[in-house]
Amino acid sequence: MRKIKLYIAVSLDGYIATPDGGVEWLNQFQITGNEDYGYKELYLSIDTVLMGGRTYRDIIGFGCEWPYKDKVSYIISRNEVNLTPAAEVHFITDNIIYNVERLKKQEGKDIWLVGGGELVSMLMNADLIDEMQLCYLPIVLGQGFALFPNKPKETVWKLIGSKSFDSGAMLISYSK
């Protein structure tokens, strides 16, 4: 069975975006030299990306080409509005837990849970996240969109790795 891997950047105080949904604060921690924050290894291990509708619209809003063209994309959204016709994008608009469970059972590589926080909490409460790779960046945002906004249930995780970077970032990896 495929694993769902949460890989996400988070501030020291637990936020993944500013109150307006912005992620510009990430720019000061751009990938340089050997500091890819574990992204390449993760990206090679997956063939599917999974994200919420707000995350999807935010990525589209960057004005760049869809960054996951070589992956199958699933968007959890109330609306089925494909803004990326050149990519293989599917929408899950109902029976979310059932459909995500079906994705896990399909043949293939693992699944990257890109975000956002509401989807992370929903899948956490349904015991569907198998690994978490949290890239803590040395910044306190003070407010914004929390990584776990909907109070996930208590779950014990096992540390499987940690790595620090010259930028001050820390990648901490957990599995169930």
N, C-alpha and C positions, 0 to 999 in steps of 0.2 A: 504494500500500500504506500502511496506517495505521502510525503510529509508536507505540512504547511509550515513555512518558515517566515516568521515575522522578522524583517530586517528594516530598521528605521533609525533615523537620527532623532535624538531627543536632548533637550536642554537639561542642565543639572537639576532644575526644579520640575522636570517631568512634562514639559510642553513640546509639541511637535510642530506648532505653528503659532504665529502671533494672533491677537484677537480678530484681526481682519482676514485671517487665513494665510497670511504671508509667510514665506519661507526664505526671504532675502537674507536673513541672519545666517543661513547656511553658507552663503558665499564667502564669508571670511575664513571658512574652513575647507576651501576647495582642495580637491585631490591634487597632490604634487609629488613628483618623483615616485618613491615606493609607497607613499601613503594613500592607498586606495580604500582604506578602512574595511577591508574584507569584501569589497563589492565584487571584484572579478571572480573570486572563488564562489561566492553566492550565485552570481549570474550564470556561471557555467553549470551549476548544479540544478537549475530549474528550466522548465520549458513552458511554464504557465505563470501569469501574473494575475493577482486578484486584488481588487481595490474597491473602495466606496465611490459613489457618484461624485462627491465633492472633490476627492483626490483626482479623479478622472478629469473633471472640469478644470481644476487648477493646473494640471499638466498641460492640457490643451491651451490654457490661457498663457502659457509661457511663450507661445508663438513659434515653437520649434516643431520639427517633424516628430511623429510619435516615436518615443525612444525604445519601444518594445516590439518593433515590427517582426522580429524573428521569434517572438513568443506568442502563445495564444493568450489573449486578455479576456478576463471576466470582470464585468463591472456590476457591483451590487447597487442598484438604483431604483427609485420609484418610477423614473422615466427612461424610456429606451430611445435615446438620442445619440446615434453614432456620429461623432464628430471626426472620426478617423477612418474614412472609407477605404483607405489603402492598407489598413491593417486588419488582422483577424480579431475582431472585437465582438464579444457576446455579452448580453445583458441578462442578469438574473434579477427579476422584479418581484418574485414571490417565492414562497417555500425556500427561503434562503438556506436554512440549516440543511434541509434535505438535499438541495442542489449542491451545496459545498461538500457534503458527505459523498455524493456521487462523484464529484471531481477527484476526491482523494482516492477513490477506488479505481479510477481509470488507470490504464497503463501509461507509463511515461516517467519523466523526471519529476522532481519536487515542484512545489508551488510557492511562489513568493507572495506573501501578504504585504502589499506596499503600504496600506493604510486605508482609511484614517481611523481615528480613535474610536468612533462608534462601532465600526465594523470589528476592530480589534477586540473591544469589550464583548460584543455579541459572540464572536467565535471563541473567545476565551471561556465564556460562560457555558458554551456548548462542548467544551473539551476538544476543540478541533485544531488548536495550535500545538504543534509538536516541538518546535524550536523557536527561541527568541534570540535575535542578535541585536542588541541595543547599543547604538553608537552614541555614547554620551559626549556632548561637546561642551567645552568649558565656558558656558554662558548661562546666566540666569535671566530668563525672560520676564518673570514676575506675573505674567498672565497670558492667556491664549487658549489654544486647543490642547487639552490634556491627552496624554498617551492613553490613559484609561479613564475616560470621562463618565462611564456608566457603572462604576463600582463593580468590577468583576469579582466573582466569588474567590474565596481563598484557595490558592493552588500552590503547591510546593514544587519548586523547580530545582534541577541539579546543574551546578556550574560545570560547563564543558570546555570553557576557554576564556581567556582574557588577554587583551593586547593593548598596550599603550602606544601612542604616536607622538612624534615631536610637536605636533600642533596642540597637544594637551588633550586630544580626544582619547577616549577609552572605549574599546569594543568589548562588550561582555556578552558571552554566549551561554545560553541555558537550554536544557532539554527536559522533557517530562520523564 
